[in-house]
Each structure stands twice: as C-alpha cells, then as structure tokens.
Amino acid sequence: MREQRVPERFGVTQVRQLLPILRSHRYDPVLLDFSDCRDVAPLALIHLIAAVRARSLLGLITTFRLPSSPGTRWRLQEWGFAAALERAANAPMRLLVAMEDIPYLDAPRSSPRLPPGGAARQVLQFLETEGLFGLVSYPLGMPDVARDMANAEITRWSSPLALALFERSLKGDPQDVARVLVQELVINLSHRQDARMTVIASEMHLPENRADVDGQLVIAAWDDGEPITAGGEMETDPLDAFPSVVLRPMGPATSRTLQLPEIPAAVRQLIAAVRPRRQDGGGAESYRRPRSELPLLLDHVVNKFAGTLMLSCAGTAVRLRSDPSGEASFMAQIVPEALENAGNLIVMELPAYASSW
C-alpha cells in the first residue's frame, strides 16, 4: 500500500502533486491521509474525485484517512463529499475510509458556530449548511436524470436567501444564476456522451470590505463523459469563422495576440464549443460543430456577471473573459499546465463584492 499524507491546505496545487501517484498502476491500493488537513477547496475535491473515478474504472483502490479536525470533517459531510466519492469509487464509504474513521461516519452532525463578522458571512454559513455550497453528485445516462437534476439544481439556487445574497454581491440579475447559469450547465451535462456521473461543486467568498475585489462565486461541474471537443474534424477553423474571439497567452494584458499556426487544434475546438452561430449569414458555416455548445452560458458569465468561463478536457484548458483591449467580444487564454483528468470540467468564476445587510 502506498500511503500519502495530505498537507494542511488541500487545493488544486496539492492535487497536482498527487496525480502522478494516483495515475500510476504501481500503487494499489493508495491511502490518502487527510488527518492534518484543515482547509479544503471544493474545486480541488472535484479533481480528486475525477482521479478516483479513473482509478476505479481501472480496478485500482483508493482509500482515505479522514481529517482529525472536527470542523473539517463537518465541512466534508455538509459538502456531500462522501456521496460523490461513493459514486466515483462505486463502493460504500465504509470501505473507502481507514478502520479508525468508521465511527465518524455514524456520528451526529453538530451545528457549527456562526462565523464572526457581518450578516453576509453568517448567511454564507447558513446556506452552506443548507447544501447550497459544496459538492453534489448525480448519475448520468439514466431515464429522467436530466429532469430531476435540473429541478434539484434550479430549486437549490433559487432560495429566497440565496437570491438576496446574490442581489447584494453579484453584478448580474440574481435570478439568472439559477435560470441561466445553472440551467444551461445542467442541460449541457445531461447531453454529455457516454457519461455515467457528474459532480457539481460551488463555493463563495466575500471580501472583507468594499475596497477589496477578491470576492468570488465559483460554480464548477465535472463529468466522466466523452470530451466536449469530440464531433469530427473542423472543416473551417472556428477562429476564422468567428473572429470576435481573440486568443492571448496568460500574462499581461499587453501580450500579443497568438496567430492561428500557434494555436493547438484542441484549443480551437474548445473555443468553438462556446461560440454562437452567426446571425448575419456571413462567414463560414461549413464546419461540424462540437456536440456540446455553451454560448448562452459564456454570454451571461462574461457580459452579465463580468466573470470568466474555463473549459478543460483532455489536458487542455481555456479561460474566456471580456477582452480588455476592446478588439473582440471575448478573449481566450490557454491555461498553462492544465490538470489532465478524464472527462470534462467547466468552471464559472463570478466576482463577488462586499455588501451590507
């Protein structure tokens, strides 16, 4: 057995360090020791669950030692980590944790104290206990799943308290979080080819005061289906057909625009997955579009909520946002060293602002 200790903070960087071990056939089983962990990011858990799913499909076993911190264990419980992990590993949680952690699975959930600070932070804590933030997993490829998933997610994101929080902290229409962002995301997931499961993760951070700009609402979804870029070779390059997208490398806004020969085909296909059809009848329309299209999601994330949309599959990731130079409707940037997991990952990042209640 390979035992790997997880540091106090578990984020995407720490997942990156674990992936070589989790992808290796040499290590079976693997025990991930979270006993020292006190800070866990939902997006990191999505990457971890994707890796566990890949190992499970190969017949490799992944087990866990739960955090020793009661607060961290409570957070994982409230986030629905166990249910998502069980679906990914196709095994009950009792077989996925160390023997000494089994009593924690049956322990009653204590109500955490409300955090210090303003009412907005207490609202965030309450919504987390109500299941708005954290992880939710669903099976895919089964009858009525799309309808049930859509109903559950739209209801989850439409509570009066959530709408009040979004109205005070986000730029866009608060009702559009559920009726556009979440609904379009769920529709896209339900149409994914050969997918058997999906995990939707979310978290929200509010800045300390109105002068800060580091607040954010993140909604992410991973599925284990066919890459969203699948759909045949492009007969006409999508950046020729839709010149309202420019692609620049990550870095200063003054960095030069990449020319078509410099852009990998996988990146061009990812961009094509979110471009709307032309309405003026001009330009090339002959290429076969990828199966999954997300143009309405892109428009609302970038233009209505001033956020960014990231697409990732097959080791390629592209982040789309508004073009600060004004040359195009959207700017796409290739994410360096994207994590390579099976399936697809869609991440919406919306800026959140301090608010008074």
Disulfide bonds with the S-S distance in Angstrom:
none
